[in-house]
Amino acid sequence: MKGLISEPFQKYEIPGPIKALVISKPKVVSSIIKRAKNPIFIVGHESTKVELNGKKPIDYVIRMAKASDIPVVAVSNTAREFLKRDFKPKALMASMEIGNLLTDPNWSINGKGPHDIALILGITYYVEWVILSGLKSFAYNHLKTISLDRYYQPNANWSFPNLSLKEWYENLEEIARELGVMEK
């Protein structure tokens, strides 16, 4: 990943003085997930839109969630796509609703205590921007965020830089592999 670009994909957005750390090595993400006490995965409809070599981002989400026992919240009509793949998400919610619930330091979707890491993938860029901005402002004491989308999200704690489709898929594959799930 030479020439990492860590500028917002939408240039007119101003994130403030604190910006996301760029994920230059996917092993960083798998290490964070392995150390997390109660991570949560928020997955939107864009995880089903693009495909490379017969795979979609939702397929990597399922591998990562199964490997690390991460509850998945499906946003929009994404639940249908999970069910087509014989995977049942923990919940179906509107993206703004889950963003709001995560600001509560006592809320948990699985009863295992508050979530400490939120992984986000497949939510429309500007909506994810707003959700991450809210979490950055109101959940900074108890929650860290990781954007696994292919465009840099400065309001997350960690984010991929702007990536080509091929680089993005290679990174998702490496994270899934590091978590212990080999490709079928």
Secondary structure, 3 states (H helix, E strand, C coil): CCCCCCCCCCCCCCCCCCCCEECCCHHHHHHHHHHCCCEEEEECHHHHCCCECCECHHHHHHHHHHHHCCCEEEECCHHHHHHHCCCCCCEEECHHHHHHHCCCCCCCCCCCCCCCEEEEECCCHHHHHHHHHHHHHHCCCCCEEEECCCCCCCCCCEECCCCCHHHHHHHHHHHHHHCCCCCC
